[in-house]
C-alpha cells in the first residue's frame, strides 16, 4: 500500500491523503479491467453515511475548540471510528456483490480466499 499526500490548493484547507493499493497477484495482460463502481442506490447510501460522519467530525472539532471534557470527546471519536468501519463494511459488501454477479458459476475455493484477503485488508 502506498500513501501519498497531495498539497491542498486552497489556503487553510487540510491536505488530502491518497491511497493506492496494489496486489502482487494483479494481471499484466495490457487490458484494463472494468472498474467496479457503486450502483446509484449504493452511492446515495454511502453519501448519506459520509455526510453523517463529516457532521460528526465537525461536532468533535467544535467540542475540542470549546474545551469540552476529554471523555465526551473520546466517546464521540469512537462513534466516528465505528461509523467509518460501518462504511468500510458496506463498501466491502458492495465489492463482493459486484464481483460475485460478474461470475457465471458458483464461488470456487480461490474466490473465497480472495474475499478473505479483502476482508483482512480493509476490516481492522
Secondary structure by P-SEA (a helix, b strand, c coil): cbbbbbbbccccbbbbbbbbbbbccccccccccccccccaaaaaaaaaaaaaaaaaaaaaaaaaaacccaaaaaaaaaaaaaaaaaaaaaaaaaaaaaaaaaccccccaaaaaaaaaaaaaccc
